[in-house]
Amino acid sequence: VNGIEIYNMKIDSKVTSRFAHNVITSRAVNRGNVHKEVFFDVELPKTAFITNFSMTIDGVTYPGTIKEKEAAKQQYEKAVSKGHTAGLVKASGRKTEKFTVSVNIAAASKVTFELTYEELLKRQFGKYEMFIKVKPKQLVKDFEIEVNIFEPQGITDLDAEGTFITNDLQNVIKKTFSDKKGHISFKPTLDQQRTCSNCSQSALDGDFTVRYDVKRTTPDNLQIVNGYFVHFFAPTNLPKLPKNVIFVIDISGSMSGREIEQTREALLKILDDIKEDDFFNFILFGSEVRTWKETLIKATPENLDEARKFVRGIDTEGMTNLHGGIMRGINMLNAAHEGHLVPKRSASIIIMLTDGQPNVGVSNTQDIQTHVKKAIEGRYPLYNLGFGYGVDYNFLEKMALENKGLARRIYPDSDAALQLQGFYDEVSNPMLMDVELNYPENEISDLTKNSFKHFYDGSELVVAGRFIDNNQNSLTVDVRGEGANDALSYTTQQDAEQTAKAFQEQEYIFGDYIERLWAYLTIEQLLEERIAATGEEKENLTAEALDLSLKYKFVTPLTSMVVTKPEDYDNQEGIADKPIEGIGIFTNFLFLRSQGFSNFFLYSAAPQLSHLYTAQPTWYTSVDGDPHFIISVPQKEDAICFNINENPGAVLNLINDPVTGITVNGELIGDKRPNSDANIQNTYFGKLGIANKHLNLKLTVTPEKVTIQNGNEKTGFTWQDSVTLQQEGFTLIINRNKNLVVSMGSSASFVIVLHQVWKKHPLHQDFLGLYTLESDKLSEQTHGLLGQFFRPIDFTILEIHPGSDPKKPDATMIVKNNELTVTRGWQKDFRKDPTHGVDIPCWFVHNNGAGLIDGVHTDYIVSSLF
């Protein structure tokens, strides 16, 4: 591709006792006769930590070094201040994080990239899963995935599959396992990689997944190596505990449409899986809180049928009384236990789903956290599911972790119902409650989490620690838990010699793997505890996690990897950062050098580094022209734009805020006839309707007149008038033949621009443009083609390269977990100059904003202006 040939790529994975050590090696050569930029980018599991990276150019190796984030940042800024550009970035997707680096190499030169990352494989639904993203982007002469697994307990059910695997490629996957060893190999030839005979497109594009489990003759397995131990606990054949589950569901206005449909779909499927011994209930919260039943109800066939009717009737209304909904659920569960309405030996959980932020009743998130923690008092876990990107995910995560649960983001894609159902499946089969794995205090230090509220079928509990005496070679563990029929209580022992006998196959061992597993698990748990901590406790957790991250060379949210590229090859420095969960994609630093263009692009989440090659005007969101939408992204000092192509007469919903009652819709008009050169008919907004249902007010604007309907009263003006009109909660100013300004009390203001053409113009008609001001005054529930962008949106730009127009480069945009091809261009801002406008630089998203807007553009077509 572009003179660069990747001639070798290997993904080499070694798994020892669930801990995976993965090395990705890619070798490329510049076949051109000039310097070329070579890219290496891979996607890694979110749960993995990068541990090493190096580039080897013409036999010289340039390693990455892992530093504390602030120190790395200073080194990075120093390189930038000298004009060196960086080429290393981390960005997150739904399951993965992307690692990208590039370097210029001379003609006929070779480069080898080597990336190492490690992760502890988690057990779900009875299997350990290792996920490998495969996307070489070109045919590779020597491509191979090799996975070697060593499990001292013995391996069962080893399997591998790929989303891109055809019938022809299925036979290329080789798998063998016997006793403690397993092996997977995937090595397609060049012809097997092709999408068709003699074509150059690669079929290797998708997910490659390895799944396996281990033999279990006892409930647990202890391993001791060099002063460290790991304890795996996964008992089988236990009777399932009855469960008491309360679903707390957000039905506020922003859940309308596809979100509430997917929620209903998921709940109906979940009702099919609820066991007859279980108790359950539904609590719905919008502005008000309502329940299906007053108490928890047993899952009899009759009650399940009644519940299905209730779920089918769930619809959206009002604002977001999150506090009222969650407290009603907790109080109901507490009352059920205190009144002995549910079995004593049963597992209770609360699952809350919300897509917004609290804005009715108690809306302060800190107060809500305090009330919830006090009410639950550690009796059962709280699971918070955040639907979409408008949620305060940090709040949901902190509240869940404080109450022995976890938070999970539900991505607003076509499979959202399956995501909801999948999460329920993970927690639907509790086997034990109040599990404690106790170790002798005088023998063990630095123990990871060893008490667990629930153990679920098909999962595994993992505890690791360090011996105070490095020479100690035996360990006794006291195991306690509450089962469906009686208490679980036993003692297990292990000594180092037994582990050593199991690990005689040294070629499967990578270093001090148990020590690294302990460090990995400890860092992961410290970072989790840090989320819910404050003050000095948070500082101590941060310091401890940082020390371990540096000692064991893990790229975590507290560290960065700095890569210094060779001086002869651009002397560039870059940083790899581990992103944190949040809205969209968080990239600490992304510097891109434009390739062959005169402009230098620099984007950063850090304000002190933010510059753009063209200054922006004040930030706003607008739709104007044919019609083109401009979305300001102030934190990037940049903008995104897109067009909507629909037929004349279509009415599009631009803004809809169920809280303030404000809606804005626009009706399209077309040119007088199709453009004979392009054989297309351009469309524009010929009519805009702004309504405020709380004021019972409707404003209709056309290029000819402005009409205000207040209740049954109508008032009309023409654009030739100069008007200033003030009523309660409403202000209208018409600037003669230019624009009008509408203000809805303490809510947002809008500017409507009039575009007038020569009356006898053979093609065009007069039309309107809409600009929003102070959009932050609308609620978090606001949606619509424009309204959905009043909430923060983040994006990452990668791989800028020449497009079809030499003046407009193309690039890859990662936004809302989608990877889009975008074009750098300009759109017109007509607020101050309705005739000529001002050029605004933006990244243009093609295909009616597909991948940027929620859903598809036809979802926003409504039946009428009001």
Backbone hydrogen bonds, N-H to C=O, Kabsch-Sander energy under -0.5 kcal/mol:
donor,donor_aa,acceptor,acceptor_aa,energy
4,I,1,V,-2.2
5,E,3,G,-0.5
5,E,29,V,-2.5
6,I,4,I,-0.5
7,Y,5,E,-0.9
7,Y,27,R,-1.3
8,N,27,R,-1.5
9,M,142,D,-2.6
10,K,25,T,-2.7
11,I,144,E,-2.5
12,D,10,K,-0.6
12,D,23,V,-2.9
13,S,11,I,-0.6
13,S,146,E,-3.0
14,K,21,H,-2.5
15,V,148,N,-3.0
16,T,14,K,-0.5
16,T,19,F,-2.4
17,S,150,F,-2.1
19,F,16,T,-1.8
20,A,18,R,-0.6
20,A,119,E,-3.1
21,H,14,K,-2.9
22,N,20,A,-0.5
22,N,117,Y,-2.8
23,V,12,D,-2.6
24,I,115,L,-3.1
25,T,10,K,-2.9
25,T,23,V,-0.6
26,S,113,F,-2.4
27,R,8,N,-3.1
28,A,111,V,-2.7
29,V,5,E,-2.2
30,N,109,S,-2.4
31,R,3,G,-2.9
31,R,29,V,-0.9
32,G,3,G,-0.5
36,K,105,I,-2.3
38,V,36,K,-0.5
38,V,103,V,-3.0
40,F,101,V,-3.0
42,V,99,F,-2.3
44,L,97,E,-3.1
46,K,95,K,-2.2
48,A,45,P,-1.8
49,F,118,E,-2.4
50,I,555,V,-0.5
51,T,116,T,-2.9
52,N,116,T,-1.6
54,S,114,E,-1.9
55,M,62,Y,-2.0
56,T,112,T,-2.5
57,I,55,M,-0.5
57,I,60,V,-2.8
58,D,56,T,-0.5
58,D,110,K,-1.5
60,V,57,I,-2.1
62,Y,55,M,-3.8
64,G,53,F,-2.7
65,T,562,V,-2.5
67,K,65,T,-0.5
67,K,560,S,-2.9
69,K,558,L,-2.0
72,A,68,E,-2.5
73,K,69,K,-2.4
74,Q,70,E,-2.1
75,Q,71,A,-2.0
76,Y,72,A,-2.4
77,E,73,K,-2.9
78,K,74,Q,-2.0
79,A,75,Q,-1.8
80,V,76,Y,-2.2
81,S,77,E,-2.7
82,K,78,K,-0.9
82,K,79,A,-0.6
83,G,80,V,-2.2
84,H,79,A,-2.1
89,V,100,T,-1.3
91,A,98,K,-1.2
93,G,96,T,-4.5
97,E,44,L,-2.3
98,K,91,A,-4.1
99,F,42,V,-3.2
100,T,89,V,-1.5
101,V,40,F,-2.2
103,V,38,V,-1.8
104,N,569,Y,-0.5
105,I,36,K,-2.8
108,A,30,N,-2.1
109,S,106,A,-2.0
111,V,28,A,-2.4
112,T,56,T,-2.4
113,F,26,S,-2.9
114,E,54,S,-2.3
115,L,24,I,-2.5
116,T,52,N,-2.9
117,Y,22,N,-2.2
118,E,49,F,-2.4
119,E,20,A,-1.7
121,L,18,R,-3.1
121,L,119,E,-0.6
124,Q,122,K,-0.5
124,Q,127,K,-2.5
126,G,458,G,-2.1
127,K,124,Q,-1.7
128,Y,212,Y,-3.5
129,E,122,K,-1.0
130,M,210,V,-3.0
132,I,208,F,-2.8
133,K,43,E,-0.7
134,V,132,I,-0.5
134,V,206,G,-3.0
135,K,133,K,-0.6
139,L,200,S,-0.5
141,K,6,I,-0.6
142,D,7,Y,-1.2
143,F,141,K,-0.5
143,F,188,P,-0.5
144,E,9,M,-2.1
145,I,186,F,-2.2
146,E,11,I,-2.8
147,V,184,I,-2.7
148,N,13,S,-2.9
149,I,182,G,-2.8
150,F,15,V,-3.0
151,E,180,K,-2.4
154,G,151,E,-1.8
155,I,179,D,-3.1
156,T,213,D,-3.5
159,D,211,R,-2.6
161,E,209,T,-2.2
163,T,207,D,-2.3
165,I,162,G,-1.2
166,T,164,F,-0.5
170,Q,166,T,-1.7
171,N,167,N,-0.7
172,V,169,L,-1.5
173,I,169,L,-0.8
173,I,170,Q,-0.9
174,K,172,V,-0.6
174,K,185,S,-3.2
176,T,183,H,-2.3
178,S,181,K,-2.2
181,K,178,S,-2.1
182,G,149,I,-2.3
183,H,176,T,-3.1
184,I,147,V,-2.5
185,S,174,K,-2.7
186,F,145,I,-2.3
187,K,172,V,-0.6
193,Q,189,T,-1.4
194,R,190,L,-0.8
194,R,191,D,-0.7
195,T,201,Q,-1.9
199,C,196,C,-1.6
203,A,193,Q,-3.6
205,D,203,A,-1.6
206,G,134,V,-2.6
208,F,132,I,-3.2
209,T,161,E,-3.3
209,T,207,D,-0.5
210,V,130,M,-2.7
211,R,159,D,-2.6
212,Y,128,Y,-1.7
213,D,156,T,-2.6
215,K,154,G,-2.0
221,N,232,F,-2.5
223,Q,230,V,-2.3
225,V,228,Y,-2.5
228,Y,225,V,-1.7
229,F,465,G,-2.1
230,V,223,Q,-2.1
231,H,463,V,-3.3
232,F,221,N,-3.0
232,F,230,V,-0.5
233,F,461,L,-2.9
234,A,219,P,-3.0
234,A,232,F,-0.5
241,L,430,P,-2.7
244,N,347,A,-2.8
245,V,243,K,-0.5
245,V,279,F,-2.4
246,I,349,I,-1.8
247,F,245,V,-0.5
247,F,281,N,-2.4
248,V,246,I,-0.6
248,V,351,I,-2.8
249,I,247,F,-0.7
249,I,283,I,-3.2
250,D,353,L,-2.1
251,I,285,F,-2.6
253,G,318,G,-2.9
255,M,252,S,-2.2
256,S,253,G,-1.8
259,E,256,S,-0.7
260,I,255,M,-1.6
261,E,257,G,-1.8
262,Q,258,R,-2.7
263,T,259,E,-1.9
264,R,260,I,-2.5
265,E,261,E,-2.4
266,A,262,Q,-2.4
267,L,263,T,-2.6
268,L,264,R,-2.3
269,K,265,E,-1.7
270,I,266,A,-2.5
271,L,267,L,-2.3
272,D,268,L,-1.0
273,D,269,K,-0.7
273,D,270,I,-1.2
274,I,270,I,-0.9
278,D,275,K,-1.6
279,F,243,K,-2.4
280,F,297,I,-2.4
281,N,245,V,-1.2
283,I,247,F,-3.0
284,L,290,R,-3.2
285,F,249,I,-2.5
286,G,288,E,-2.7
290,R,284,L,-2.6
292,W,282,F,-2.4
297,I,280,F,-2.5
299,A,278,D,-2.7
300,T,298,K,-2.1
304,L,300,T,-2.6
305,D,301,P,-2.0
306,E,302,E,-2.0
307,A,303,N,-2.3
308,R,304,L,-2.1
309,K,305,D,-1.6
310,F,306,E,-1.8
311,V,307,A,-2.7
312,R,308,R,-2.4
313,G,309,K,-0.9
313,G,310,F,-0.6
314,I,311,V,-1.6
317,E,251,I,-3.3
321,N,286,G,-2.8
321,N,319,M,-0.6
322,L,320,T,-1.4
323,H,362,V,-0.5
325,G,321,N,-1.9
326,I,322,L,-2.6
327,M,323,H,-2.3
328,R,324,G,-1.7
329,G,325,G,-1.8
330,I,326,I,-2.3
331,N,327,M,-2.6
332,M,328,R,-2.0
333,L,329,G,-2.1
334,N,330,I,-2.8
335,A,331,N,-2.4
336,A,332,M,-1.9
337,H,333,L,-1.8
338,E,334,N,-2.7
339,G,335,A,-2.5
340,H,337,H,-1.2
341,L,336,A,-2.6
342,V,336,A,-0.9
346,S,344,K,-1.4
347,A,242,P,-2.6
349,I,244,N,-2.6
350,I,381,P,-1.7
351,I,246,I,-2.5
352,M,350,I,-0.5
352,M,383,Y,-2.9
353,L,248,V,-2.6
354,T,385,L,-2.2
359,N,320,T,-2.2
360,V,320,T,-1.3
363,S,361,G,-0.7
365,T,363,S,-0.6
368,I,364,N,-2.1
369,Q,365,T,-2.5
370,T,366,Q,-2.1
371,H,367,D,-2.5
372,V,368,I,-2.7
373,K,369,Q,-2.5
374,K,370,T,-2.1
375,A,371,H,-2.1
376,I,372,V,-2.5
377,E,373,K,-2.3
379,R,376,I,-1.8
382,L,403,N,-1.2
383,Y,350,I,-3.0
384,N,382,L,-0.5
384,N,406,L,-1.5
385,L,352,M,-3.5
385,L,383,Y,-0.5
386,G,384,N,-0.6
386,G,408,R,-2.3
387,F,354,T,-3.0
387,F,385,L,-0.7
388,G,386,G,-0.6
388,G,410,I,-2.7
392,D,356,G,-0.6
393,Y,391,V,-1.4
396,L,392,D,-1.9
397,E,393,Y,-2.9
398,K,394,N,-2.5
399,M,395,F,-2.4
400,A,396,L,-2.0
401,L,397,E,-2.6
402,E,398,K,-2.1
403,N,399,M,-0.6
403,N,400,A,-1.0
404,K,401,L,-1.2
405,G,400,A,-2.8
408,R,384,N,-2.2
410,I,386,G,-3.1
411,Y,409,R,-0.6
413,D,411,Y,-2.7
416,A,413,D,-1.7
419,Q,415,D,-2.0
420,L,416,A,-2.3
421,Q,417,A,-2.4
422,G,418,L,-2.8
423,F,419,Q,-2.1
424,Y,420,L,-2.0
425,D,421,Q,-2.4
426,E,422,G,-1.3
427,V,423,F,-1.1
427,V,424,Y,-0.7
428,S,424,Y,-0.6
428,S,425,D,-0.7
431,M,455,F,-3.3
432,L,455,F,-1.5
433,M,482,E,-2.3
434,D,453,K,-2.4
435,V,452,F,-2.3
436,E,480,R,-2.7
437,L,450,N,-2.6
438,N,436,E,-0.7
438,N,478,D,-2.8
443,E,440,P,-1.7
444,I,440,P,-1.4
445,S,466,R,-3.1
448,T,464,A,-2.5
452,F,435,V,-2.8
455,F,432,L,-2.1
457,D,429,N,-2.9
459,S,456,Y,-1.9
461,L,233,F,-2.8
463,V,231,H,-2.2
465,G,229,F,-1.8
466,R,445,S,-2.2
467,F,227,G,-2.8
468,I,443,E,-2.8
470,N,468,I,-0.7
472,Q,469,D,-2.0
475,L,494,Q,-2.6
477,V,492,T,-3.0
478,D,438,N,-2.7
479,V,477,V,-0.6
479,V,490,Y,-3.0
480,R,436,E,-2.4
481,G,488,L,-1.9
482,E,433,M,-2.7
483,G,481,G,-0.6
483,G,486,D,-2.1
484,A,239,P,-0.5
488,L,481,G,-3.6
489,S,487,A,-0.5
490,Y,479,V,-1.8
492,T,477,V,-2.4
494,Q,475,L,-1.9
496,A,473,N,-3.7
498,Q,495,D,-0.7
499,T,495,D,-1.3
500,A,496,A,-2.7
501,K,497,E,-2.3
502,A,498,Q,-1.5
503,F,499,T,-1.3
504,Q,501,K,-0.7
506,Q,504,Q,-1.7
508,Y,505,E,-1.8
509,I,506,Q,-1.7
511,G,509,I,-0.7
513,Y,511,G,-1.9
516,R,512,D,-2.2
517,L,513,Y,-2.6
518,W,514,I,-2.4
519,A,515,E,-2.3
520,Y,516,R,-3.0
521,L,517,L,-2.6
522,T,518,W,-2.5
523,I,519,A,-2.7
524,E,520,Y,-2.4
525,Q,521,L,-2.1
526,L,522,T,-2.6
527,L,523,I,-2.6
528,E,524,E,-1.5
529,E,525,Q,-2.7
530,R,526,L,-2.1
531,I,527,L,-0.8
531,I,528,E,-0.7
532,A,528,E,-0.7
532,A,529,E,-0.6
533,A,529,E,-0.7
537,E,534,T,-0.9
538,K,534,T,-1.3
539,E,535,G,-1.9
540,N,536,E,-2.5
541,L,537,E,-2.3
542,T,538,K,-2.5
543,A,539,E,-2.4
544,E,540,N,-2.3
545,A,541,L,-2.5
546,L,542,T,-2.5
547,D,543,A,-2.4
548,L,544,E,-1.9
549,S,545,A,-2.4
550,L,546,L,-2.4
551,K,547,D,-2.5
552,Y,548,L,-2.7
554,F,549,S,-2.5
555,V,50,I,-2.6
556,T,554,F,-0.9
559,T,556,T,-1.6
560,S,67,K,-2.6
561,M,576,A,-2.0
562,V,65,T,-3.2
562,V,560,S,-0.6
563,V,574,G,-2.1
564,T,63,P,-0.6
564,T,562,V,-0.5
565,K,563,V,-0.6
565,K,572,Q,-3.9
569,Y,566,P,-1.2
570,D,567,E,-1.0
571,N,566,P,-2.4
574,G,563,V,-1.7
575,I,88,L,-0.8
576,A,561,M,-1.9
577,D,575,I,-0.5
578,K,556,T,-0.7
578,K,559,T,-0.6
587,T,585,I,-0.6
590,L,603,Y,-1.3
592,L,601,F,-1.0
594,S,592,L,-0.6
596,G,594,S,-0.9
601,F,592,L,-0.7
601,F,599,N,-0.5
603,Y,590,L,-1.4
605,A,587,T,-0.6
605,A,588,N,-0.9
609,L,606,A,-2.2
610,S,607,P,-1.5
611,H,602,L,-0.7
611,H,609,L,-0.6
621,T,772,T,-0.8
622,S,630,I,-2.2
623,V,770,L,-2.6
624,D,628,H,-2.4
628,H,624,D,-4.2
629,F,642,F,-3.4
630,I,622,S,-2.4
631,I,640,I,-3.6
632,S,620,Y,-0.8
632,S,630,I,-0.6
633,V,638,D,-2.6
636,K,633,V,-1.8
637,E,633,V,-0.7
637,E,634,P,-1.1
638,D,633,V,-1.4
640,I,631,I,-2.5
641,C,843,W,-2.5
642,F,629,F,-1.6
643,N,845,V,-0.5
644,I,627,P,-1.5
646,E,644,I,-0.7
649,G,668,L,-2.6
650,A,647,N,-1.9
651,V,862,V,-0.6
652,L,650,A,-0.5
652,L,666,G,-3.0
653,N,860,Y,-3.1
654,L,652,L,-0.7
654,L,664,V,-2.4
655,I,664,V,-2.0
656,N,783,H,-2.1
657,D,662,I,-2.9
661,G,657,D,-1.7
662,I,657,D,-0.6
663,T,691,A,-2.2
664,V,655,I,-2.7
665,N,689,G,-2.3
666,G,652,L,-2.3
667,E,687,K,-3.0
668,L,650,A,-2.6
669,I,684,Y,-3.1
671,D,682,N,-1.7
672,K,763,L,-3.5
675,N,680,I,-3.5
676,S,674,P,-0.6
679,N,675,N,-2.9
680,I,675,N,-0.7
682,N,680,I,-0.6
683,T,626,D,-0.5
684,Y,669,I,-2.6
685,F,768,L,-0.6
686,G,667,E,-2.3
686,G,684,Y,-0.7
687,K,667,E,-1.2
688,L,701,V,-2.6
689,G,665,N,-2.9
690,I,699,L,-2.7
691,A,663,T,-2.7
691,A,689,G,-0.5
692,N,697,L,-2.6
693,K,661,G,-2.3
695,L,692,N,-0.7
696,N,692,N,-0.7
697,L,692,N,-2.1
698,K,709,Q,-2.5
699,L,690,I,-2.9
700,T,698,K,-0.5
700,T,707,T,-2.9
701,V,688,L,-2.8
702,T,705,K,-2.7
706,V,717,F,-2.9
707,T,700,T,-3.0
708,I,715,T,-3.3
709,Q,698,K,-3.2
709,Q,707,T,-0.5
710,N,708,I,-0.6
710,N,713,E,-2.6
711,G,696,N,-2.2
711,G,709,Q,-0.7
713,E,710,N,-1.9
715,T,708,I,-2.6
717,F,706,V,-2.6
719,W,704,E,-0.8
721,D,718,T,-1.4
723,V,721,D,-0.6
723,V,734,I,-1.2
725,L,732,L,-3.4
727,Q,730,F,-3.1
730,F,727,Q,-2.0
731,T,743,S,-2.3
732,L,725,L,-2.9
733,I,741,V,-2.3
734,I,723,V,-2.5
735,N,733,I,-0.6
735,N,739,N,-3.1
736,R,734,I,-0.8
737,N,719,W,-2.4
738,K,735,N,-2.5
739,N,735,N,-1.3
740,L,752,I,-2.2
741,V,733,I,-2.8
742,V,750,F,-2.9
743,S,731,T,-2.6
744,M,748,A,-1.5
745,G,743,S,-0.9
747,S,744,M,-2.7
749,S,773,L,-2.1
750,F,742,V,-2.8
751,V,771,Y,-3.1
752,I,740,L,-2.8
753,V,751,V,-0.5
753,V,769,G,-2.4
754,L,738,K,-2.8
755,H,753,V,-0.5
755,H,767,F,-2.8
756,Q,754,L,-0.6
761,H,758,W,-2.7
767,F,755,H,-1.8
768,L,685,F,-2.7
769,G,753,V,-1.9
770,L,623,V,-3.2
771,Y,751,V,-2.7
772,T,621,T,-2.7
773,L,749,S,-3.2
777,K,774,E,-2.1
778,L,775,S,-1.7
782,T,779,S,-1.5
783,H,656,N,-2.2
785,L,653,N,-2.2
786,L,654,L,-2.4
787,G,654,L,-2.4
788,Q,784,G,-2.1
789,F,786,L,-2.0
790,F,787,G,-1.9
791,R,788,Q,-0.6
796,T,814,I,-1.8
798,L,812,T,-3.2
801,H,810,D,-2.8
803,G,805,D,-0.5
805,D,808,K,-0.5
808,K,805,D,-2.2
810,D,801,H,-2.6
811,A,822,V,-2.3
812,T,798,L,-3.0
813,M,811,A,-0.5
813,M,820,L,-3.3
814,I,796,T,-2.7
815,V,813,M,-0.6
815,V,818,N,-2.1
816,K,794,D,-0.5
818,N,815,V,-2.3
820,L,813,M,-3.2
820,L,818,N,-0.6
822,V,811,A,-2.6
822,V,820,L,-0.6
823,T,844,F,-1.7
824,R,809,P,-3.3
825,G,823,T,-0.5
825,G,842,C,-2.6
827,Q,840,I,-2.1
829,D,838,V,-2.5
830,F,828,K,-0.6
837,G,833,D,-1.6
838,V,829,D,-1.8
840,I,827,Q,-3.1
842,C,825,G,-2.2
843,W,639,A,-2.2
844,F,823,T,-3.6
844,F,842,C,-0.6
845,V,641,C,-3.0
846,H,821,T,-0.7
846,H,844,F,-0.5
849,G,845,V,-0.6
850,A,846,H,-0.7
850,A,847,N,-1.4
852,L,849,G,-2.2
853,I,849,G,-2.3
859,D,856,V,-1.9
860,Y,857,H,-1.6
861,I,858,T,-1.4
862,V,651,V,-2.8
